[in-house]
Amino acid sequence: MGEGVFAVRPMSLDEVGIRIDYFHDSSDAHLLKLGVDRTLLPSRADWFAFYERDYSVSRPSCTYTSSITANAMQGSAHGSSGCRPRTT
């Protein structure tokens, strides 16, 4: 097995499907462990449209509505992490 280079970097718009698929394809039991209510997930199309709007604004990525990073190996995204700013 060869050595790989692991990196964490901002996720590009063409990669956000990885994050959307992760939640939509997870079992109800797994979502429950994460504290996620499946009934509150936006549809795949609506979720992608949200990111499309957020990414389309010409501004620094640190001001996006949410922050998503890609966990990449050999330059290819294999996972993601994300957070949203606290509003309260």
C-alpha positions in Angstrom: 0.0 0.0 0.0 1.5 3.3 -1.1 1.7 6.4 1.0 -1.0 9.0 0.5 -1.1 12.7 1.2 -4.0 13.7 3.4 -5.3 17.3 3.3 -8.2 19.3 4.6 -9.2 22.1 2.3 -12.3 24.2 1.5 -14.8 22.0 -0.4 -15.6 23.2 -3.9 -19.1 23.5 -5.2 -18.7 20.5 -7.5 -17.9 18.4 -4.4 -20.8 19.3 -2.1 -22.8 16.4 -3.4 -20.5 14.2 -1.2 -21.9 15.9 1.9 -25.5 15.9 0.7 -25.2 12.2 -0.2 -23.7 11.3 3.2 -26.7 12.5 5.0 -29.4 11.3 2.5 -27.8 7.9 2.2 -27.2 7.3 5.9 -29.5 5.0 7.8 -32.0 6.4 10.3 -30.1 4.8 13.1 -26.9 6.5 12.1 -28.6 9.9 11.7 -30.1 9.4 15.2 -26.6 8.9 16.6 -25.6 12.2 14.9 -28.6 14.0 16.3 -30.0 14.6 12.8 -33.7 14.4 12.1 -34.2 13.0 8.6 -37.5 14.9 8.3 -35.6 18.2 8.6 -33.2 17.5 5.8 -33.7 19.6 2.7 -34.2 17.7 -0.5 -31.0 17.0 -2.4 -31.9 19.6 -5.0 -32.8 22.2 -2.5 -29.6 21.6 -0.5 -27.4 21.9 -3.6 -29.2 25.1 -4.6 -28.5 26.5 -1.1 -24.7 25.8 -1.6 -24.9 27.1 -5.2 -26.3 30.4 -4.0 -23.8 30.6 -1.1 -20.8 29.9 -3.3 -22.0 32.2 -6.1 -21.6 35.3 -4.1 -18.3 37.0 -4.8 -16.8 37.2 -1.3 -14.2 35.5 0.8 -15.1 31.9 1.7 -14.8 32.8 5.4 -18.1 34.8 5.0 -20.1 31.9 3.5 -23.3 31.0 5.4 -21.7 27.7 6.3 -18.1 26.4 6.1 -17.4 23.0 4.6 -14.1 21.4 4.3 -13.1 18.4 2.1 -11.1 15.6 3.6 -8.9 14.8 0.6 -6.5 12.0 -0.2 -4.2 12.4 -3.2 -6.2 15.6 -4.1 -9.6 13.8 -4.3 -12.3 14.5 -1.7 -13.4 11.5 0.3 -15.3 13.1 3.1 -16.4 16.4 4.6 -16.7 18.4 7.8 -18.9 21.4 8.2 -20.1 24.1 10.6 -22.4 27.0 10.6 -21.9 30.2 12.6 -23.8 30.3 15.8 -26.7 32.7 15.6 -27.7 32.9 19.3 
